[in-house]
Amino acid sequence: MMAAAYNGNLEPSDNCFVADLPAGMSEELLSRVFSIYGTVVDCKILRSNTPNTSAALIRFGSVQEGAWVVSNVNGKIPQGLSAPVIVRYANSNKGMGKGMIGWQKGKGSGKGVQEIKYQLGKTILPGGVRSPNDSNTVFVAGLPWDTTNLDLYHIFSPFGAIAQNGATAQLDKKSGECIGIGFVNYLDAAAANKAISALNGVQVPGCFKPLEVKLKGQQQ
């Protein structure tokens, strides 16, 4: 385990520390595994002091989700992994000693960029994590099994601005693979309509059926 990366006396938080992850764990796989249990806003793989394991910080979409993961996943084997993990509330206090892991590091701003993105998303950035806009949300079907949130963003962002965390591939709870559908939350109706006009009915080589792209609520 990692020294002082978490504190059992901390108040419930949306920011969780996870240890005893497999060595070589990628942030993409980490996000897929824990998206089963809640909305993963950000995640970061950390240096581990224990051989053959890795650790991470995961920011969930709410304190309630973070608390649920700590209560229900700590000491258990997450779906998609093969060994139990340790899950605690992350220690984000300033002034952490040498060799301790947290958001504080180096010169300049006292917070890491992921923390800054999260805080701005709650308060300033259009379409932040607490500002859903379902009227401009596009439903997408016919996606391949390996589609990720980032893949959806890359495909749909050329048509217009997407809300922060607004591209979401729906994953199977057991395998962590995309179940073929997703949602993209645009910031305005014109962008949503452009994406629908351009992509609905398009047959992608290698896929069994055409893409289905419609406004959320219009899917059958």
Accessible surface in RSA format (square Angstrom, percent):
REM  Atomic radii and reference values for relative SASA: ProtOr
REM  Chains: A
REM  Algorithm: Lee & Richards
REM  Probe-radius: 1.40
REM  Slices: 20
REM RES _ NUM      All-atoms   Total-Side   Main-Chain    Non-polar    All polar
REM                ABS   REL    ABS   REL    ABS   REL    ABS   REL    ABS   REL
RES MET A   1   115.82  60.0  83.75  55.4  32.07  76.4  79.71  67.8  36.11  47.8
RES MET A   2     7.73   4.0   1.62   1.1   6.11  14.5   2.22   1.9   5.51   7.3
RES ALA A   3    62.74  57.7  49.97  77.1  12.76  29.0  60.74  85.5   2.00   5.3
RES ALA A   4    45.90  42.2  24.09  37.2  21.81  49.6  34.67  48.8  11.23  29.8
RES ALA A   5     2.38   2.2   0.62   1.0   1.76   4.0   0.62   0.9   1.76   4.7
RES TYR A   6    48.94  22.8  35.51  20.2  13.42  34.9  23.47  17.6  25.47  31.4
RES ASN A   7    55.87  38.5  51.00  49.3   4.87  11.7   8.41  20.2  47.46  45.9
RES GLY A   8    66.48  82.0   0.00   N/A  66.48  82.0  29.35  80.5  37.13  83.2
RES ASN A   9   139.50  96.2 110.90 107.2  28.60  68.9  31.07  74.8 108.43 104.8
RES LEU A  10    47.53  26.5  36.02  25.8  11.51  28.9  38.06  26.7   9.46  25.5
RES GLU A  11   138.83  79.7 131.20  99.3   7.63  18.2  61.49 118.9  77.34  63.1
RES PRO A  12    71.84  52.4  57.90  52.8  13.95  50.7  57.90  47.8  13.95  86.7
RES SER A  13    27.67  23.4  25.38  33.9   2.28   5.3  16.84  35.9  10.83  15.2
RES ASP A  14    12.26   8.6  11.99  11.9   0.27   0.6   0.54   1.3  11.72  11.7
RES ASN A  15     5.39   3.7   5.39   5.2   0.00   0.0   3.36   8.1   2.03   2.0
RES CYS A  16     0.03   0.0   0.03   0.0   0.00   0.0   0.03   0.1   0.00   0.0
RES PHE A  17     0.21   0.1   0.21   0.1   0.00   0.0   0.21   0.1   0.00   0.0
RES VAL A  18     0.20   0.1   0.20   0.2   0.00   0.0   0.20   0.2   0.00   0.0
RES ALA A  19     0.97   0.9   0.97   1.5   0.00   0.0   0.97   1.4   0.00   0.0
RES ASP A  20    49.26  34.5  40.37  40.2   8.89  21.0   8.80  20.7  40.46  40.3
RES LEU A  21     0.29   0.2   0.00   0.0   0.29   0.7   0.04   0.0   0.25   0.7
RES PRO A  22    58.00  42.3  48.40  44.1   9.60  34.9  57.76  47.7   0.24   1.5
RES ALA A  23    63.14  58.1  38.06  58.7  25.07  57.0  38.93  54.8  24.21  64.1
RES GLY A  24    79.29  97.8   0.00   N/A  79.29  97.8  43.75 120.0  35.54  79.6
RES MET A  25    12.78   6.6   0.61   0.4  12.16  29.0   4.15   3.5   8.63  11.4
RES SER A  26    55.33  46.8  47.42  63.3   7.90  18.2  45.82  97.6   9.51  13.3
RES GLU A  27    78.76  45.2  73.68  55.7   5.08  12.1  24.16  46.7  54.59  44.6
RES GLU A  28   100.30  57.6  88.60  67.0  11.71  27.9  41.49  80.3  58.81  48.0
RES LEU A  29    78.84  43.9  77.12  55.2   1.72   4.3  78.21  54.9   0.62   1.7
RES LEU A  30     0.02   0.0   0.02   0.0   0.00   0.0   0.02   0.0   0.00   0.0
RES SER A  31    28.04  23.7  27.61  36.8   0.43   1.0  13.11  27.9  14.93  20.9
RES ARG A  32    42.39  17.8  41.46  21.1   0.93   2.2  14.89  20.4  27.50  16.7
RES VAL A  33     4.90   3.2   4.19   3.8   0.72   1.7   4.90   4.3   0.00   0.0
RES PHE A  34     0.01   0.0   0.01   0.0   0.00   0.0   0.01   0.0   0.00   0.0
RES SER A  35    37.42  31.6  18.48  24.7  18.93  43.6  13.46  28.7  23.96  33.6
RES ILE A  36    26.76  15.2   4.08   3.0  22.68  54.7  10.22   7.4  16.54  44.9
RES TYR A  37    39.63  18.5  21.54  12.3  18.09  47.1  20.98  15.8  18.65  23.0
RES GLY A  38    14.30  17.6   0.00   N/A  14.30  17.6  12.10  33.2   2.20   4.9
RES THR A  39    76.97  54.7  69.38  70.3   7.59  18.1  45.48  61.1  31.49  47.6
RES VAL A  40    22.74  15.0   3.50   3.2  19.24  46.4   3.50   3.0  19.24  52.2
RES VAL A  41    14.80   9.7   2.87   2.6  11.94  28.8   3.08   2.7  11.72  31.8
RES ASP A  42    19.02  13.3  13.63  13.6   5.39  12.7   6.97  16.4  12.04  12.0
RES CYS A  43    21.02  15.9   9.27  10.3  11.75  27.6   2.29   5.8  18.73  20.2
RES LYS A  44    96.35  47.0  96.32  59.1   0.03   0.1  45.81  41.2  50.55  53.8
RES ILE A  45    47.68  27.1  32.69  24.4  15.00  36.1  32.69  23.5  15.00  40.7
RES LEU A  46    18.20  10.1   9.55   6.8   8.65  21.7  14.17  10.0   4.03  10.8
RES ARG A  47   137.38  57.7 120.39  61.4  16.99  40.4  80.18 109.6  57.20  34.7
RES SER A  48    30.62  25.9   5.23   7.0  25.39  58.5   3.20   6.8  27.41  38.4
RES ASN A  49    79.33  54.7  46.96  45.4  32.37  78.0  29.02  69.9  50.31  48.6
RES THR A  50    43.76  31.1  38.54  39.1   5.22  12.4  34.69  46.6   9.07  13.7
RES PRO A  51   107.93  78.7  89.63  81.7  18.30  66.5 101.40  83.7   6.53  40.6
RES ASN A  52   131.26  90.5 108.71 105.1  22.55  54.3  27.11  65.2 104.15 100.7
RES THR A  53    37.29  26.5  27.49  27.9   9.81  23.4  25.92  34.8  11.37  17.2
RES SER A  54    10.15   8.6   9.75  13.0   0.40   0.9   9.75  20.8   0.40   0.6
RES ALA A  55     0.67   0.6   0.67   1.0   0.00   0.0   0.67   0.9   0.00   0.0
RES ALA A  56     0.00   0.0   0.00   0.0   0.00   0.0   0.00   0.0   0.00   0.0
RES LEU A  57     7.65   4.3   6.57   4.7   1.07   2.7   6.75   4.7   0.90   2.4
RES ILE A  58     0.93   0.5   0.89   0.7   0.03   0.1   0.92   0.7   0.00   0.0
RES ARG A  59    18.10   7.6  16.90   8.6   1.21   2.9   1.22   1.7  16.89  10.2
RES PHE A  60     0.19   0.1   0.19   0.1   0.00   0.0   0.19   0.1   0.00   0.0
RES GLY A  61    20.21  24.9   0.00   N/A  20.21  24.9   7.90  21.7  12.30  27.6
RES SER A  62    31.92  27.0  31.24  41.7   0.68   1.6  27.47  58.5   4.45   6.2
RES VAL A  63    63.73  41.9  62.00  56.1   1.73   4.2  62.00  53.9   1.73   4.7
RES GLN A  64   134.65  75.3 126.25  92.3   8.40  20.0  65.11 138.6  69.55  52.7
RES GLU A  65    47.81  27.4  45.39  34.3   2.42   5.8  21.28  41.2  26.53  21.7
RES GLY A  66     0.00   0.0   0.00   N/A   0.00   0.0   0.00   0.0   0.00   0.0
RES ALA A  67    25.45  23.4  25.04  38.6   0.41   0.9  25.34  35.7   0.11   0.3
RES TRP A  68   121.83  48.9 116.57  56.4   5.27  12.4  97.65  52.1  24.18  39.2
RES VAL A  69     0.15   0.1   0.15   0.1   0.00   0.0   0.15   0.1   0.00   0.0
RES VAL A  70    23.18  15.3  20.23  18.3   2.96   7.1  20.23  17.6   2.96   8.0
RES SER A  71    86.44  73.0  51.51  68.7  34.93  80.5  32.40  69.0  54.04  75.7
RES ASN A  72    53.83  37.1  46.33  44.8   7.50  18.1   4.79  11.5  49.03  47.4
RES VAL A  73     5.10   3.4   4.30   3.9   0.80   1.9   5.10   4.4   0.00   0.0
RES ASN A  74    46.58  32.1  33.62  32.5  12.97  31.2   2.04   4.9  44.54  43.1
RES GLY A  75    50.99  62.9   0.00   N/A  50.99  62.9  28.34  77.8  22.66  50.7
RES LYS A  76   120.03  58.6 115.93  71.1   4.11   9.8  78.15  70.3  41.89  44.6
RES ILE A  77    94.38  53.7  71.32  53.1  23.07  55.6  71.33  51.4  23.05  62.6
RES PRO A  78     1.77   1.3   0.00   0.0   1.77   6.4   1.16   1.0   0.61   3.8
RES GLN A  79    72.17  40.4  63.20  46.2   8.97  21.4  31.00  66.0  41.17  31.2
RES GLY A  80    57.80  71.3   0.00   N/A  57.80  71.3  23.95  65.7  33.85  75.8
RES LEU A  81    26.18  14.6   6.18   4.4  20.00  50.3  10.48   7.4  15.69  42.2
RES SER A  82   104.50  88.3  76.20 101.7  28.31  65.2  49.88 106.2  54.62  76.5
RES ALA A  83    49.67  45.7  47.03  72.6   2.65   6.0  47.42  66.8   2.26   6.0
RES PRO A  84    69.81  50.9  64.04  58.4   5.77  21.0  64.06  52.9   5.76  35.8
RES VAL A  85     1.63   1.1   0.45   0.4   1.18   2.8   1.27   1.1   0.36   1.0
RES ILE A  86    29.30  16.7  29.30  21.8   0.00   0.0  29.30  21.1   0.00   0.0
RES VAL A  87     0.00   0.0   0.00   0.0   0.00   0.0   0.00   0.0   0.00   0.0
RES ARG A  88    70.05  29.4  70.05  35.7   0.00   0.0  11.54  15.8  58.51  35.5
RES TYR A  89    29.96  14.0  29.31  16.7   0.64   1.7  20.61  15.5   9.35  11.5
RES ALA A  90     8.79   8.1   1.30   2.0   7.49  17.0   1.30   1.8   7.49  19.8
RES ASN A  91    22.56  15.6  20.09  19.4   2.47   5.9   0.00   0.0  22.56  21.8
RES SER A  92    44.73  37.8  36.34  48.5   8.39  19.3   3.89   8.3  40.84  57.2
RES ASN A  93    85.91  59.2  79.98  77.3   5.93  14.3  22.52  54.2  63.39  61.3
RES LYS A  94   146.14  71.3 122.00  74.9  24.13  57.5  67.21  60.5  78.93  84.1
RES GLY A  95    72.24  89.1   0.00   N/A  72.24  89.1  41.77 114.6  30.47  68.2
RES MET A  96    41.64  21.6  11.08   7.3  30.56  72.8  15.95  13.6  25.69  34.0
RES GLY A  97    37.43  46.2   0.00   N/A  37.43  46.2  29.34  80.5   8.09  18.1
RES LYS A  98   212.48 103.7 172.52 105.9  39.96  95.1 125.72 113.2  86.76  92.4
RES GLY A  99    42.10  51.9   0.00   N/A  42.10  51.9  28.28  77.6  13.82  31.0
RES MET A 100    83.81  43.4  63.67  42.1  20.14  48.0  55.64  47.3  28.17  37.3
RES ILE A 101    26.22  14.9  22.57  16.8   3.65   8.8  24.15  17.4   2.06   5.6
RES GLY A 102    17.85  22.0   0.00   N/A  17.85  22.0   1.51   4.2  16.34  36.6
RES TRP A 103    19.65   7.9  12.70   6.1   6.96  16.3  14.24   7.6   5.41   8.8
RES GLN A 104    72.05  40.3  55.83  40.8  16.23  38.6  17.46  37.2  54.60  41.4
RES LYS A 105   181.83  88.7 158.51  97.3  23.32  55.5 108.22  97.4  73.61  78.4
RES GLY A 106    68.70  84.7   0.00   N/A  68.70  84.7  37.87 103.9  30.83  69.0
RES LYS A 107   206.06 100.5 173.86 106.7  32.20  76.7 124.67 112.2  81.39  86.7
RES GLY A 108    74.75  92.2   0.00   N/A  74.75  92.2  42.61 116.9  32.14  72.0
RES SER A 109    71.80  60.7  43.13  57.6  28.67  66.0  43.10  91.8  28.69  40.2
RES GLY A 110    25.03  30.9   0.00   N/A  25.03  30.9  12.39  34.0  12.64  28.3
RES LYS A 111    74.57  36.4  66.19  40.6   8.38  20.0  47.01  42.3  27.56  29.4
RES GLY A 112    23.22  28.6   0.00   N/A  23.22  28.6  23.22  63.7   0.00   0.0
RES VAL A 113    96.30  63.4  88.74  80.3   7.56  18.2  89.22  77.5   7.07  19.2
RES GLN A 114    46.83  26.2  45.82  33.5   1.01   2.4   6.24  13.3  40.59  30.8
RES GLU A 115    14.79   8.5  14.37  10.9   0.42   1.0   2.20   4.3  12.59  10.3
RES ILE A 116    65.27  37.1  62.17  46.3   3.10   7.5  65.27  47.0   0.00   0.0
RES LYS A 117    89.12  43.5  88.56  54.3   0.56   1.3  53.61  48.3  35.51  37.8
RES TYR A 118     1.05   0.5   0.72   0.4   0.33   0.8   0.71   0.5   0.33   0.4
RES GLN A 119    69.02  38.6  68.48  50.0   0.54   1.3  35.15  74.8  33.87  25.7
RES LEU A 120    66.10  36.8  66.10  47.3   0.00   0.0  66.10  46.4   0.00   0.0
RES GLY A 121     2.45   3.0   0.00   N/A   2.45   3.0   0.00   0.0   2.45   5.5
RES LYS A 122    61.43  30.0  38.56  23.7  22.88  54.5   8.45   7.6  52.99  56.4
RES THR A 123   105.94  75.3  65.81  66.7  40.12  95.6  67.64  90.9  38.29  57.9
RES ILE A 124   124.43  70.8 101.11  75.3  23.33  56.2 105.17  75.7  19.26  52.3
RES LEU A 125    71.56  39.9  64.22  45.9   7.34  18.5  64.22  45.1   7.34  19.8
RES PRO A 126    92.14  67.1  76.91  70.1  15.22  55.3  88.14  72.8   4.00  24.9
RES GLY A 127    12.95  16.0   0.00   N/A  12.95  16.0   3.68  10.1   9.27  20.8
RES GLY A 128     4.68   5.8   0.00   N/A   4.68   5.8   0.18   0.5   4.50  10.1
RES VAL A 129    39.93  26.3   7.65   6.9  32.27  77.8  13.49  11.7  26.44  71.7
RES ARG A 130   153.94  64.6 126.39  64.4  27.55  65.6  52.01  71.1 101.93  61.8
RES SER A 131    58.86  49.7  49.05  65.5   9.81  22.6  25.65  54.6  33.21  46.5
RES PRO A 132   108.71  79.2  80.63  73.5  28.08 102.1  86.08  71.1  22.64 140.7
RES ASN A 133    53.86  37.1  49.92  48.2   3.95   9.5  17.18  41.4  36.68  35.5
RES ASP A 134    85.44  59.8  74.64  74.3  10.80  25.5  26.70  62.8  58.74  58.6
RES SER A 135    87.20  73.7  58.32  77.8  28.89  66.5  58.34 124.2  28.86  40.4
RES ASN A 136    14.41   9.9  14.32  13.8   0.10   0.2   0.10   0.2  14.32  13.8
RES THR A 137     7.25   5.2   7.01   7.1   0.24   0.6   5.67   7.6   1.58   2.4
RES VAL A 138     0.00   0.0   0.00   0.0   0.00   0.0   0.00   0.0   0.00   0.0
RES PHE A 139    16.27   8.1  16.27  10.1   0.00   0.0  16.27   9.9   0.00   0.0
RES VAL A 140     0.06   0.0   0.06   0.1   0.00   0.0   0.06   0.0   0.00   0.0
RES ALA A 141     9.17   8.4   9.07  14.0   0.10   0.2   9.17  12.9   0.00   0.0
RES GLY A 142    10.92  13.5   0.00   N/A  10.92  13.5   5.16  14.2   5.76  12.9
RES LEU A 143    15.10   8.4   3.89   2.8  11.22  28.2   4.01   2.8  11.09  29.8
RES PRO A 144    59.68  43.5  48.75  44.4  10.93  39.7  59.67  49.3   0.01   0.1
RES TRP A 145   152.67  61.3 147.01  71.2   5.66  13.3 121.50  64.8  31.16  50.6
RES ASP A 146    65.33  45.8  61.29  61.0   4.04   9.6   9.12  21.5  56.21  56.1
RES THR A 147     7.32   5.2   4.70   4.8   2.61   6.2   3.66   4.9   3.65   5.5
RES THR A 148    17.17  12.2  14.52  14.7   2.65   6.3  13.35  17.9   3.82   5.8
RES ASN A 149    64.05  44.2  60.65  58.6   3.40   8.2  22.12  53.2  41.93  40.5
RES LEU A 150   109.32  60.9 104.70  74.9   4.63  11.6 107.85  75.7   1.48   4.0
RES ASP A 151    55.36  38.8  53.47  53.2   1.89   4.5  13.65  32.1  41.71  41.6
RES LEU A 152     0.00   0.0   0.00   0.0   0.00   0.0   0.00   0.0   0.00   0.0
RES TYR A 153   101.38  47.3 101.38  57.7   0.00   0.0  57.47  43.2  43.91  54.1
RES HIS A 154   110.26  60.3  95.75  66.6  14.50  37.1  62.79  64.7  47.47  55.2
RES ILE A 155    76.64  43.6  65.43  48.7  11.21  27.0  71.53  51.5   5.11  13.9
RES PHE A 156     0.90   0.5   0.90   0.6   0.00   0.0   0.90   0.5   0.00   0.0
RES SER A 157    32.15  27.2  20.47  27.3  11.68  26.9   8.93  19.0  23.22  32.5
RES PRO A 158   104.11  75.9  61.13  55.7  42.98 156.2  73.93  61.0  30.18 187.6
RES PHE A 159    41.91  21.0  39.85  24.7   2.07   5.4  41.85  25.4   0.06   0.2
RES GLY A 160    23.45  28.9   0.00   N/A  23.45  28.9  22.32  61.3   1.12   2.5
RES ALA A 161    58.55  53.8  41.12  63.5  17.43  39.7  51.91  73.1   6.64  17.6
RES ILE A 162    21.60  12.3   0.88   0.7  20.72  49.9   0.88   0.6  20.72  56.2
RES ALA A 163     5.54   5.1   2.57   4.0   2.96   6.7   2.64   3.7   2.90   7.7
RES GLN A 164    39.73  22.2  23.92  17.5  15.82  37.7  28.06  59.7  11.67   8.9
RES ASN A 165    68.68  47.4  32.33  31.2  36.36  87.5  27.33  65.8  41.36  40.0
RES GLY A 166     9.72  12.0   0.00   N/A   9.72  12.0   6.04  16.6   3.68   8.2
RES ALA A 167     9.35   8.6   3.82   5.9   5.53  12.6   3.82   5.4   5.53  14.7
RES THR A 168    52.94  37.7  52.94  53.7   0.00   0.0  36.79  49.4  16.15  24.4
RES ALA A 169     4.94   4.5   0.20   0.3   4.74  10.8   0.20   0.3   4.74  12.6
RES GLN A 170    53.72  30.0  51.97  38.0   1.75   4.2   6.38  13.6  47.34  35.9
RES LEU A 171    40.15  22.4  17.17  12.3  22.97  57.8  17.17  12.1  22.97  61.8
RES ASP A 172    53.18  37.3  50.28  50.0   2.90   6.9  11.15  26.2  42.03  41.9
RES LYS A 173   140.14  68.4 137.30  84.2   2.84   6.8  79.50  71.6  60.64  64.6
RES LYS A 174   168.88  82.4 157.82  96.8  11.06  26.3 100.92  90.8  67.96  72.4
RES SER A 175    63.65  53.8  33.15  44.2  30.50  70.2  38.67  82.4  24.98  35.0
RES GLY A 176     6.75   8.3   0.00   N/A   6.75   8.3   6.54  18.0   0.21   0.5
RES GLU A 177    69.81  40.1  69.61  52.7   0.19   0.5   7.94  15.4  61.87  50.5
RES CYS A 178     9.60   7.3   0.00   0.0   9.60  22.6   0.00   0.0   9.60  10.4
RES ILE A 179    95.52  54.4  61.31  45.7  34.21  82.5  70.78  51.0  24.74  67.1
RES GLY A 180    13.66  16.8   0.00   N/A  13.66  16.8  13.11  36.0   0.54   1.2
RES ILE A 181    50.49  28.7  50.49  37.6   0.00   0.0  50.49  36.4   0.00   0.0
RES GLY A 182     0.00   0.0   0.00   N/A   0.00   0.0   0.00   0.0   0.00   0.0
RES PHE A 183    45.06  22.5  44.98  27.9   0.08   0.2  44.99  27.3   0.08   0.2
RES VAL A 184     0.00   0.0   0.00   0.0   0.00   0.0   0.00   0.0   0.00   0.0
RES ASN A 185    18.82  13.0  18.60  18.0   0.22   0.5  11.24  27.0   7.58   7.3
RES TYR A 186     0.00   0.0   0.00   0.0   0.00   0.0   0.00   0.0   0.00   0.0
RES LEU A 187    58.02  32.3  38.66  27.7  19.36  48.7  38.81  27.3  19.21  51.7
RES ASP A 188    66.29  46.4  63.66  63.4   2.63   6.2  37.04  87.2  29.24  29.2
RES ALA A 189    55.20  50.8  50.63  78.1   4.57  10.4  51.26  72.2   3.95  10.5
RES ALA A 190    65.70  60.4  56.09  86.6   9.61  21.9  62.17  87.6   3.52   9.3
RES ALA A 191     2.98   2.7   2.48   3.8   0.50   1.1   2.62   3.7   0.36   0.9
RES ALA A 192     0.36   0.3   0.36   0.6   0.00   0.0   0.36   0.5   0.00   0.0
RES ASN A 193    75.84  52.3  74.24  71.7   1.60   3.9  23.98  57.7  51.86  50.1
RES LYS A 194   117.87  57.5 112.37  68.9   5.50  13.1  67.58  60.8  50.29  53.6
RES ALA A 195     0.00   0.0   0.00   0.0   0.00   0.0   0.00   0.0   0.00   0.0
RES ILE A 196    35.86  20.4  34.84  26.0   1.02   2.5  34.84  25.1   1.02   2.8
RES SER A 197    99.00  83.7  62.16  83.0  36.84  84.9  41.72  88.8  57.29  80.3
RES ALA A 198    51.24  47.1  25.92  40.0  25.32  57.6  36.22  51.0  15.02  39.8
RES LEU A 199    27.73  15.4  27.73  19.8   0.00   0.0  27.73  19.5   0.00   0.0
RES ASN A 200    69.47  47.9  49.40  47.7  20.06  48.3   3.28   7.9  66.18  64.0
RES GLY A 201    48.58  59.9   0.00   N/A  48.58  59.9  28.26  77.5  20.32  45.5
RES VAL A 202    60.68  39.9  54.62  49.4   6.06  14.6  60.66  52.7   0.02   0.1
RES GLN A 203    93.13  52.1  73.09  53.4  20.05  47.7  54.70 116.4  38.43  29.1
RES VAL A 204    55.15  36.3  54.19  49.1   0.96   2.3  54.88  47.7   0.27   0.7
RES PRO A 205   127.77  93.1 100.81  91.9  26.96  98.0 111.87  92.4  15.90  98.8
RES GLY A 206    83.73 103.3   0.00   N/A  83.73 103.3  43.82 120.2  39.91  89.4
RES CYS A 207    29.70  22.5  13.50  15.1  16.20  38.1   8.35  21.2  21.34  23.0
RES PHE A 208   212.15 106.1 175.66 108.8  36.49  95.0 180.20 109.3  31.95  91.4
RES LYS A 209   124.14  60.6 122.32  75.1   1.83   4.3  70.28  63.3  53.87  57.4
RES PRO A 210    62.10  45.3  56.84  51.8   5.26  19.1  56.84  46.9   5.26  32.7
RES LEU A 211    16.97   9.4  14.49  10.4   2.48   6.2  14.49  10.2   2.48   6.7
RES GLU A 212    54.73  31.4  53.87  40.8   0.86   2.0  20.11  38.9  34.62  28.3
RES VAL A 213     0.01   0.0   0.00   0.0   0.01   0.0   0.00   0.0   0.01   0.0
RES LYS A 214    56.40  27.5  55.37  34.0   1.03   2.4  30.84  27.8  25.56  27.2
RES LEU A 215    47.58  26.5  47.58  34.0   0.00   0.0  47.58  33.4   0.00   0.0
RES LYS A 216    92.15  45.0  72.18  44.3  19.97  47.5  36.71  33.0  55.43  59.0
RES GLY A 217    67.72  83.5   0.00   N/A  67.72  83.5  36.32  99.7  31.40  70.3
RES GLN A 218   111.39  62.3  92.43  67.6  18.96  45.1  36.71  78.1  74.68  56.6
RES GLN A 219    57.59  32.2  40.01  29.2  17.57  41.8  11.82  25.2  45.76  34.7
RES GLN A 220   204.26 114.2 135.06  98.7  69.20 164.8  78.16 166.4 126.10  95.6
END  Absolute sums over single chains surface
CHAIN  1 A    11679.3       8812.8       2866.6       6779.0       4900.4
END  Absolute sums over all chains
TOTAL         11679.3       8812.8       2866.6       6779.0       4900.4
